[in-house]
Amino acid sequence: MLKNPHGDNGAGRYLRLDPADVQLYELMDGQRSIQDILVANLESTGTFAIDRLARLTAALRANGFFGDEPPVLYEKLMMRRAMRDPIARASTFLKRLVMWDIARWSNADGAVDRVYRGGARLAFTRIGAALLVGFGLYGLWLWFQEVRDPKLQLLTIEGSYVLGILALIVLQVISISVHEAGHALAIRHYKRHVRRFGFAMYYLFPCFYVDSTDMTLGSRRERIIVSLAGPFAGLTTAAACAVAAAVLPGTIVGEVMFKAASLFVFQFVFNLLPILELDGYHVLVDAVDAPFLRQRALWFVRSAAVRKLRARARWSREEVGLALFGAMAIVTSLGTLVLSILLWRSRIVIAAQELFAIGPVGIGVLGIIVLVFVGPLAVAVIARLVGLAKTTVSLATARSRAAAAREQGARMAMLSRVRFLAGLPGPTLAALASHLRVERVDAQDTVITAGSVGDRFYLVRAGRLQAIAPDGTTVLGQISPGEGFGELALIDRAPRTATVQAIEPSELWSLDSAHFQRWVRDRVEIAARIRADQTERQALATLPFFRDLEGRELDRIAARLQTRRYEPGEVVIQAGERGGGYYLIREGQADVTLPDGRHVRTLGPGDGFGELALIFGVPRTATVTATGPLVVGVLGRPDFAALVTASGESVRDFRSRTGHYVGAGLGGAVGGA
């Protein structure tokens, strides 16, 4: 016996526990977590007792061993918030109509004990149980004989469906009360507590109910007998009603007794079905010791079983059992729904017509019946549909937001790779990206025309385009994904200098002139950067090494030039070293000397050197030294290879096309620098 330190004098102060429950209780020292308790119990007993621990804590809480429950403020706030939903309010209202708890009494042990000692305990002796089972089977056989009598109708009384259905509803409530009484007496037999019993309106009719949570601490055998006590109490009552119907044939009382016997038999069979979460299900769960069987089975059928069937994997015995139980549960639920629809069409419609014929009172009764019996299902269906719609909208919104975020990220990434926009802060790039417009063009479509007024800046997201000279025949170069065009016309407010035409279906991002002016043109440093790029491109075009390259190739080279600064007297490249960079002087001057010290020439702005090492990777043949502050642009060998690859031609082809310019005008040795 376990004493309740928080309990008052009287019933409920002590709680009887099994040795296994006591062992778990002793591990609850206030410091161990649930995981620690389960692991410690597993180490000492070899049993993973999560189900027993759940039942133990529920019983301890129910019997006050955890003291007064703290105010459930959070739950109350959540409930108040949920009640703002009209569907939640309607559902709560209908639940109260279905199960209206009028009164409840704690410590029901006294009343149950009096009934138990008054003779009900005999039902739990071997002789008493055998007599009751035998009487129940006799009544069941007698009821089968009465069913064959065409004079006895289940759904009518003297030809009226309304009276018949009302009688069945009253008898249904009585059967529930008898059922609950059977559970209560079985709980008392095993010296457990019926913590409370109550009086409620169940589907508009009065009935009694009992609280059986204390039975969770009983053994599996005890819980099985308690689960069976309710249905067998109904079967015994059904036998008595069948006997009464046989004794009083042809009378209204006999007809009502037949209906009562039929209803009690139906309840007996229905409650013992192991598919639904009723007494038969709890008997099965305790018999095979499989907690949460229904939930596990339904989950397995809906998810894991489908995957196993697709993979043609082997099934364990447990998985076969879960699949069979889950499939039977689904079929039973569908069958119940179909039966309800057939019953509605064949019998209840006739009863509804009779109620309509009565007048306003009948219509009111029909409205209440529909509200109580159909309302909860209708609200549940509506709530499910609304929830499904909300989920669909939420998923669509989430996908749309995720797609928009990915699109925004891709735009910002591409903008950050545009040379004159490099270095802009994230918010500025985000603002630019949000104003880009998607444009799609087919092959041979013209995007901009030479001589037209510049109104948009373009970025190529996908596809290839080509720039064509104003003569309409000379191709100036190709424009690949990640590259932009049209900025010069917007910066200088000048006509377009080339026509851009799509080679293949392409997708573009464009920025209108107003936002370009706000974010780009009006920023002096960006405008200067664009003009510097143009100047550098023009300077590259004058160099012999780059003279035969197309305009877009020059733009790509200018975009990849890295700025380096040298102090006076500092060596830029050394003769004999291996290097892979090409240098273009932007500011200052540099002297070129051979390994023997002879001065070859002085280089100034616009001059370049290092092309031989860039193309062929040979050692430097001359030394270049800054004569003063020197600023150069450097094109590395990896960048050079990437540019050649992007242009669609191989490095060998590029060598053939530009090799005759190597060293031109610089006297062989300098070209090899």
C-alpha positions in Angstrom: 0.0 0.0 0.0 1.3 3.5 -0.9 0.2 6.4 1.3 -0.8 9.7 -0.4 1.0 12.5 1.5 -1.3 15.1 0.0 -4.6 13.2 0.5 -7.3 13.9 3.1 -8.6 11.3 5.5 -10.9 8.8 3.9 -10.9 6.9 0.7 -8.2 7.5 -1.8 -5.5 8.1 0.9 -3.8 4.8 0.1 -3.0 3.3 -3.3 -2.3 -0.4 -3.8 0.6 -1.1 -6.2 2.1 -4.2 -7.7 5.8 -5.0 -6.9 6.8 -3.9 -10.4 4.9 -0.6 -9.9 6.6 -0.1 -6.5 10.0 -0.7 -8.1 9.3 2.1 -10.6 7.9 4.3 -7.9 11.1 4.0 -5.9 13.1 5.2 -8.8 11.1 8.5 -8.9 13.5 10.4 -6.6 12.9 13.8 -8.1 16.3 13.9 -9.8 16.0 11.2 -12.4 14.5 12.0 -15.8 12.0 9.6 -17.4 14.8 8.3 -19.6 17.0 7.6 -16.5 14.1 5.8 -14.8 13.4 3.6 -17.8 17.1 2.8 -18.2 17.6 2.0 -14.5 14.5 -0.3 -14.5 15.7 -2.0 -17.7 19.1 -2.7 -16.1 17.6 -4.2 -13.0 14.6 -6.1 -14.4 15.4 -6.5 -18.1 12.0 -5.0 -19.1 11.4 -1.8 -21.0 8.4 -0.6 -18.9 7.4 2.6 -20.7 3.7 1.6 -20.8 3.7 0.6 -17.1 5.4 3.9 -16.2 2.8 5.8 -18.2 0.0 4.0 -16.3 1.7 4.5 -13.0 2.2 8.3 -13.4 -1.4 8.6 -14.6 -2.8 6.8 -11.5 -0.5 8.7 -9.1 -1.7 12.0 -10.7 -5.3 10.9 -10.7 -5.1 10.0 -7.0 -3.5 13.2 -5.9 0.0 11.9 -5.2 1.5 14.8 -7.1 -0.3 17.4 -5.0 -2.6 20.0 -6.4 -2.3 20.5 -10.1 -0.9 24.0 -11.0 -3.2 26.3 -12.9 -3.1 25.4 -16.5 -2.8 29.0 -17.6 -1.2 28.2 -20.9 -3.9 25.7 -21.8 -6.6 28.2 -20.8 -5.0 30.9 -23.0 -4.8 28.4 -25.9 -8.4 27.4 -25.4 -9.5 31.0 -25.3 -7.6 31.7 -28.5 -9.1 28.6 -30.2 -12.6 29.6 -29.2 -12.3 32.6 -31.5 -12.7 30.1 -34.4 -16.4 29.7 -35.2 -15.8 26.0 -36.1 -14.1 25.4 -32.7 -17.0 27.1 -30.9 -19.6 25.0 -32.8 -17.6 21.8 -32.1 -17.5 22.6 -28.3 -21.2 23.4 -28.2 -22.1 20.2 -30.0 -19.8 18.1 -27.7 -21.7 19.6 -24.7 -25.0 18.6 -26.3 -23.7 15.0 -27.0 -22.1 14.6 -23.5 -23.5 17.1 -21.0 -21.9 16.4 -17.6 -24.6 17.4 -15.2 -23.2 16.2 -11.9 -20.2 14.1 -10.6 -19.3 12.7 -7.2 -15.8 11.9 -6.0 -15.0 8.7 -4.0 -17.7 6.6 -5.5 -16.3 3.5 -3.8 -19.0 3.6 -1.1 -21.9 3.4 -3.5 -20.2 0.8 -5.7 -19.2 -1.2 -2.6 -22.8 -1.4 -1.4 -24.0 -2.7 -4.7 -21.1 -5.2 -4.8 -21.8 -6.5 -1.3 -25.5 -6.5 -1.9 -25.1 -9.5 -4.3 -23.1 -8.4 -7.3 -20.0 -10.0 -5.9 -21.5 -13.4 -6.6 -21.1 -12.7 -10.3 -17.3 -12.7 -9.9 -17.3 -16.2 -8.3 -16.6 -19.2 -10.5 -20.1 -20.5 -10.0 -21.8 -17.2 -10.4 -19.8 -16.3 -13.5 -20.6 -19.7 -15.1 -24.3 -19.3 -14.3 -24.4 -15.8 -15.8 -22.5 -16.8 -18.9 -24.9 -19.8 -19.3 -27.9 -17.6 -18.8 -26.5 -15.1 -21.3 -26.0 -17.8 -24.0 -29.5 -19.1 -23.4 -30.9 -15.6 -23.8 -28.9 -15.2 -27.0 -30.4 -18.4 -28.4 -33.8 -17.2 -27.4 -33.3 -13.9 -29.1 -32.3 -15.6 -32.3 -35.6 -17.5 -32.2 -37.5 -14.2 -31.7 -35.8 -12.5 -34.6 -37.5 -15.0 -36.9 -40.9 -13.8 -35.8 -42.2 -11.3 -38.4 -44.5 -9.7 -35.8 -41.5 -8.3 -33.9 -40.0 -5.3 -35.6 -36.8 -3.6 -34.4 -37.3 -0.1 -35.7 -41.1 0.4 -35.3 -43.6 0.4 -32.5 -47.2 -0.1 -33.8 -45.9 0.8 -37.2 -44.3 4.1 -36.2 -40.6 4.6 -36.9 -40.6 7.7 -34.7 -41.7 5.8 -31.6 -39.4 3.0 -32.5 -36.3 5.1 -32.9 -37.1 7.1 -29.7 -37.5 3.8 -27.8 -34.1 2.6 -29.1 -32.4 5.8 -28.1 -33.8 5.5 -24.5 -32.7 1.8 -24.4 -29.3 2.8 -25.8 -28.8 5.1 -22.8 -29.9 2.4 -20.4 -27.5 0.0 -22.0 -24.6 2.4 -21.5 -25.5 2.7 -17.8 -25.6 -1.1 -17.4 -22.3 -1.3 -19.3 -20.6 1.2 -17.0 -22.0 -0.5 -13.9 -20.4 -3.8 -15.0 -17.0 -2.0 -15.3 -17.4 -0.4 -11.9 -18.3 -3.7 -10.1 -15.3 -5.4 -11.7 -13.0 -2.6 -10.5 -14.4 -3.0 -7.0 -13.8 -6.7 -7.2 -10.1 -6.2 -7.7 -10.0 -3.7 -4.8 -9.3 -0.7 -7.0 -10.9 2.6 -6.7 -13.8 4.1 -8.7 -12.5 7.6 -8.2 -15.8 9.2 -9.3 -19.1 8.5 -10.9 -21.3 11.0 -12.7 -24.7 11.7 -14.2 -24.8 13.1 -17.7 -27.0 13.7 -20.6 -25.7 11.5 -23.4 -27.3 12.3 -26.7 -30.1 14.2 -24.9 -30.9 11.2 -22.6 -29.7 10.7 -19.0 -27.1 8.0 -18.1 -24.5 7.2 -15.5 -20.8 6.8 -16.0 -17.8 5.8 -13.9 -14.1 6.8 -13.8 -11.9 3.7 -14.2 -8.4 5.3 -14.4 -7.2 3.5 -11.2 -7.5 0.2 -13.1 -4.4 1.2 -15.2 -2.3 -0.1 -12.3 -3.9 -3.5 -12.4 -2.4 -6.6 -13.9 -3.1 -7.5 -17.5 -5.4 -10.3 -16.4 -7.3 -7.9 -14.2 -7.7 -5.3 -16.9 -8.9 -7.9 -19.4 -11.7 -9.0 -16.9 -12.7 -5.4 -16.2 -12.9 -4.8 -20.0 -15.1 -7.9 -20.4 -17.3 -7.1 -17.5 -19.1 -4.3 -19.3 -20.1 -6.3 -22.4 -21.1 -9.3 -20.3 -23.3 -7.2 -18.1 -25.1 -6.1 -21.2 -25.4 -9.7 -22.4 -27.0 -10.8 -19.1 -29.4 -7.9 -19.4 -30.1 -8.8 -23.0 -31.0 -12.4 -21.9 -33.4 -11.1 -19.3 -35.1 -8.9 -21.9 -35.3 -11.8 -24.3 -37.0 -13.9 -21.6 -39.4 -11.1 -20.9 -40.2 -10.7 -24.6 -40.9 -14.5 -24.8 -43.2 -14.4 -21.8 -45.2 -11.4 -23.0 -45.7 -12.0 -26.7 -48.0 -9.6 -28.7 -47.9 -6.8 -26.1 -46.2 -3.4 -26.2 -44.0 -4.4 -23.3 -42.9 -7.6 -25.0 -42.2 -5.6 -28.2 -40.1 -3.1 -26.2 -38.3 -6.0 -24.4 -37.4 -7.5 -27.8 -36.0 -4.1 -28.9 -34.0 -3.9 -25.6 -32.7 -7.4 -26.1 -31.7 -6.6 -29.7 -29.9 -3.5 -28.6 -28.1 -5.2 -25.8 -27.0 -8.0 -28.1 -25.8 -5.4 -30.6 -23.9 -3.6 -27.9 -22.3 -6.8 -26.7 -21.1 -7.7 -30.2 -20.1 -4.2 -31.1 -18.1 -3.6 -27.9 -16.2 -6.9 -28.4 -15.0 -6.0 -31.9 -11.3 -5.7 -31.5 -11.0 -3.3 -34.5 -12.7 -0.3 -32.8 -11.2 1.3 -29.7 -13.8 -0.3 -27.4 -13.6 -3.1 -24.8 -12.7 -5.8 -27.3 -9.7 -3.7 -28.5 -8.5 -3.2 -24.9 -8.8 -6.9 -24.3 -6.7 -7.6 -27.3 -4.1 -5.0 -26.4 -3.7 -6.5 -22.9 -3.8 -10.1 -24.1 -0.9 -9.6 -26.6 0.7 -6.8 -24.6 0.8 -4.4 -27.6 0.3 -0.8 -26.4 -1.0 1.7 -29.0 -1.9 -1.2 -31.3 -4.5 0.7 -33.4 -2.3 3.8 -33.8 0.7 1.8 -34.8 -1.3 -0.4 -37.2 -2.9 2.5 -39.0 0.5 4.3 -39.3 2.1 1.1 -40.6 -0.7 0.6 -43.2 -0.6 4.2 -44.4 3.2 4.5 -44.7 5.6 1.7 -44.0 3.5 -1.0 -45.6 3.4 0.9 -48.9 7.2 1.3 -48.9 7.6 -2.4 -48.2 5.3 -3.5 -51.0 7.1 -1.2 -53.5 10.5 -2.6 -52.4 9.1 -6.2 -52.2 10.8 -6.5 -48.8 10.4 -9.4 -46.4 7.7 -8.9 -43.6 8.1 -9.9 -40.0 5.3 -11.5 -38.1 4.7 -8.3 -36.2 4.4 -6.3 -39.4 2.0 -8.9 -40.9 -0.2 -8.5 -37.7 -0.1 -4.7 -37.9 -1.0 -4.8 -41.6 -3.9 -7.1 -41.0 -5.2 -5.2 -38.0 -4.8 -1.8 -39.8 -6.5 -3.0 -42.9 -9.4 -4.5 -40.9 -9.8 -1.2 -39.0 -10.0 0.8 -42.2 -12.5 -1.7 -43.8 -14.6 -1.6 -40.6 -14.7 2.2 -40.5 -15.8 2.3 -44.2 -18.3 -0.4 -43.6 -19.8 1.4 -40.7 -20.1 4.6 -42.8 -21.8 2.7 -45.6 -24.2 1.0 -43.2 -25.1 4.4 -41.7 -25.9 5.7 -45.1 -28.1 2.7 -46.0 -29.9 3.0 -42.7 -30.5 6.7 -43.3 -31.9 6.1 -46.7 -34.1 3.1 -45.7 -35.4 3.9 -42.3 -34.5 7.3 -40.9 -35.9 9.2 -43.9 -39.3 7.6 -43.1 -39.0 8.7 -39.5 -38.2 12.2 -40.6 -41.2 12.4 -42.8 -43.4 11.3 -39.8 -41.9 14.1 -37.7 -42.6 16.6 -40.4 -46.2 15.5 -40.5 -46.6 16.2 -36.8 -46.0 19.9 -37.3 -43.7 22.5 -35.6 -43.0 20.3 -32.6 -42.0 17.4 -34.8 -39.8 19.7 -36.9 -38.2 21.0 -33.7 -37.5 17.5 -32.4 -36.1 16.5 -35.8 -33.8 19.6 -35.8 -32.5 18.7 -32.3 -31.9 15.1 -33.3 -30.0 16.1 -36.4 -28.1 18.7 -34.5 -27.0 16.2 -31.8 -26.4 13.1 -34.0 -25.4 14.7 -37.3 -24.0 18.0 -36.2 -20.7 16.7 -34.7 -19.9 14.7 -37.8 -20.8 17.6 -40.0 -18.6 20.0 -38.0 -15.8 17.5 -38.0 -16.0 17.1 -41.8 -16.1 20.9 -42.2 -13.2 21.3 -39.8 -11.2 18.7 -41.7 -12.0 20.4 -45.0 -11.1 23.8 -43.6 -7.9 22.4 -42.2 -7.0 20.8 -45.5 -7.7 24.0 -47.3 -5.5 26.0 -44.8 -2.8 23.4 -45.1 -2.9 23.5 -48.9 -2.8 27.3 -48.8 0.1 27.3 -46.3 2.1 24.8 -48.3 1.5 26.8 -51.5 2.5 30.0 -49.7 5.6 28.4 -48.2 6.6 27.0 -51.6 6.0 30.3 -53.2 8.0 32.1 -50.6 10.8 29.5 -50.9 10.8 29.9 -54.7 10.8 33.7 -54.4 13.7 33.5 -51.9 15.7 31.3 -54.2 14.9 33.6 -57.1 16.0 36.6 -55.0 19.2 34.8 -54.0 20.1 33.9 -57.6 19.5 37.5 -58.7 21.6 38.9 -55.9 24.4 36.4 -56.7 24.4 37.3 -60.3 24.3 41.1 -59.6 27.3 40.7 -57.2 29.3 39.2 -60.1 28.7 42.2 -62.3 32.0 44.1 -62.1 30.7 47.6 -61.7 28.2 46.4 -59.0 30.8 44.4 -57.0 31.2 45.6 -53.5 27.6 46.9 -53.1 26.1 46.1 -49.7 23.5 43.4 -49.5 20.5 45.6 -49.0 21.3 47.5 -52.1 21.7 44.3 -54.1 18.4 43.1 -52.7 16.7 46.3 -53.7 18.1 46.0 -57.2 17.2 42.3 -57.4 13.6 43.0 -56.3 13.1 45.4 -59.3 14.4 43.0 -62.0 11.9 41.9 -64.5 11.9 38.5 -66.1 11.9 38.5 -69.9 11.9 35.5 -72.2 13.0 35.6 -75.8 13.0 33.0 -78.6 15.8 32.3 -81.0 16.4 35.2 -83.5 14.4 37.6 -81.4 15.9 41.1 -81.1 16.4 42.4 -77.5 17.8 45.8 -78.3 18.4 47.6 -81.6 21.4 49.7 -82.6 20.5 53.4 -82.6 17.5 53.0 -80.2 17.3 54.9 -76.9 18.6 52.9 -74.0 15.8 52.2 -71.5 16.8 49.0 -69.7 19.9 47.2 -68.4 19.9 43.4 -69.1 21.4 40.4 -67.4 21.5 37.0 -69.1 20.1 34.2 -66.8 20.0 31.4 -69.4 20.7 31.0 -73.1 23.1 32.7 -75.5 22.8 36.0 -77.4 25.0 37.9 -79.8 26.0 41.5 -80.3 25.8 42.7 -83.9 27.3 45.9 -85.3 25.0 48.7 -86.7 25.7 47.4 -90.2 23.7 44.3 -89.3 26.2 41.7 -90.5 29.3 42.0 -88.3 29.0 39.9 -85.1 30.8 41.7 -82.3 30.7 38.8 -79.8 28.5 36.5 -77.9 26.8 37.2 -74.5 26.7 34.2 -72.1 24.8 33.5 -68.9 25.9 35.8 -66.0 26.9 38.7 -68.3 25.1 42.0 -68.7 24.7 44.6 -71.4 23.1 48.0 -72.0 24.6 49.9 -69.2 26.6 52.3 -71.3 23.6 53.7 -73.1 21.9 54.3 -69.7 25.0 55.9 -68.2 25.7 58.3 -71.0 22.1 58.6 -72.2 23.3 57.7 -75.6 21.8 55.6 -78.4 22.5 51.9 -78.4 25.8 51.1 -80.2 24.9 47.5 -81.2 22.0 45.2 -81.8 21.6 42.2 -79.4 19.8 39.2 -80.8 19.1 35.8 -79.2 20.9 32.8 -80.6 18.7 30.4 -78.7 15.7 30.6 -76.4 16.9 32.8 -73.5 15.8 34.2 -70.2 16.8 37.7 -69.2 16.5 39.9 -66.1 16.1 43.6 -66.9 16.2 46.7 -64.8 14.3 49.8 -66.0 16.1 53.1 -66.5 14.4 54.8 -63.4 15.8 52.2 -60.9 19.1 52.0 -62.8 19.4 55.8 -62.4 18.5 55.6 -58.7 20.8 52.8 -57.7 23.6 52.9 -60.3 23.8 56.1 -62.4 23.4 58.5 -59.5 26.2 56.8 -57.6 29.4 58.5 -58.7 31.7 55.6 -57.9 29.6 53.1 -59.9 29.3 55.4 -62.9 33.1 56.0 -62.8 33.7 52.3 -62.6 31.6 51.7 -65.7 33.4 54.4 -67.6 36.7 53.1 -66.4 35.8 49.6 -67.7 34.9 51.2 -71.0 38.2 53.0 -71.1 40.1 49.8 -70.2 38.3 47.9 -72.9 39.3 50.5 -75.5 42.9 50.3 -74.2 42.8 46.5 -74.6 41.6 46.8 -78.1 44.6 48.9 -79.1 47.1 46.3 -77.9 48.5 43.9 -80.6 47.8 40.9 -78.4 44.1 41.7 -78.1 43.6 43.6 -81.4 41.8 40.7 -83.1 39.4 39.9 -80.2 35.7 40.6 -80.3 34.1 43.2 -78.1 32.5 40.8 -75.7 35.8 39.0 -75.2 37.5 42.3 -74.4 34.7 43.0 -71.9 35.3 39.6 -70.2 39.0 40.3 -70.0 38.5 43.7 -68.6 36.1 42.3 -66.0 38.8 39.8 -64.8 41.7 42.2 -64.6 42.9 42.5 -61.0 44.4 45.8 -59.9 47.9 45.7 -58.3 50.1 48.6 -57.2 53.9 48.8 -57.1 56.2 51.3 -55.4 59.1 52.9 -57.3 62.0 50.5 -58.0 59.8 47.5 -57.2 60.2 44.5 -59.5 56.9 43.5 -61.2 58.2 40.4 -63.0 61.7 38.8 -62.9 63.5 37.3 -65.8 63.8 33.5 -65.5 60.8 33.0 -63.2 57.8 31.1 -64.2 54.6 33.1 -64.3 51.2 32.9 -65.8 49.9 36.5 -65.7 49.5 39.2 -68.3 50.0 42.8 -67.2 48.3 46.0 -68.5 49.7 49.3 -67.3 47.0 51.7 -66.1 49.0 54.4 -64.4 52.8 55.1 -64.2 55.8 53.7 -66.1 58.0 50.6 -66.0 61.4 49.8 -67.5 62.1 46.5 -69.4 65.6 45.1 -69.0 67.2 41.8 -70.3 69.0 39.4 -68.0 72.4 40.9 -69.1 71.2 44.3 -67.8 70.5 46.0 -71.2 67.6 48.4 -71.1 65.0 47.6 -73.8 62.4 50.2 -73.5 60.1 52.0 -71.1 56.4 51.1 -70.9 53.6 53.5 -70.1 49.8 53.6 -69.7 48.0 51.3 -72.2 51.1 49.1 -72.7 51.0 45.4 -71.8 53.5 42.6 -71.2 53.7 39.0 -70.2 51.6 37.5 -73.0 54.0 34.8 -73.9 54.0 33.3 -70.4 50.3 33.7 -70.4 49.8 31.6 -73.5 52.7 29.1 -73.4 53.6 29.1 -69.7 57.3 29.6 -70.5 59.8 31.3 -68.1 60.0 35.1 -68.1 62.6 36.4 -70.6 62.9 40.0 -69.2 62.6 41.9 -66.0 60.0 44.7 -65.6 60.7 47.3 -62.9 58.5 50.2 -61.8 60.2 53.6 -62.3 57.6 55.3 -60.2 54.2 54.6 -58.6 52.7 52.0 -60.8 49.2 50.7 -61.2 48.6 47.6 -63.4 45.8 45.3 -64.3 46.7 41.6 -64.1 45.0 38.7 -65.9 45.9 35.4 -64.3 46.4 32.2 -66.3 43.3 30.4 -64.7 41.1 33.4 -65.6 42.5 33.3 -69.1 41.8 29.6 -69.5 38.2 30.2 -68.1 37.6 33.0 -70.6 38.8 30.9 -73.5 36.6 28.0 -72.4 33.6 30.3 -72.0 34.1 31.6 -75.5 33.7 28.1 -76.9 37.2 27.8 -78.4 40.2 25.8 -77.1 43.5 27.3 -75.8 45.2 25.8 -78.9 42.8 27.7 -81.2 43.4 30.9 -79.3 47.2 30.5 -79.7 46.8 30.0 -83.4 44.5 33.1 -83.7 46.7 35.4 -81.6 50.2 33.9 -81.8 51.4 36.1 -84.7 50.8 39.1 -82.4 52.9 37.8 -79.5 55.8 40.3 -79.0 54.7 42.5 -81.9 56.3 45.9 -81.6 58.1 45.0 -78.4 61.1 43.2 -79.8 60.8 39.5 -79.1 62.4 39.5 -75.7 59.8 41.8 -74.2 56.9 39.8 -75.7 58.3 36.8 -73.8 58.2 38.5 -70.5 
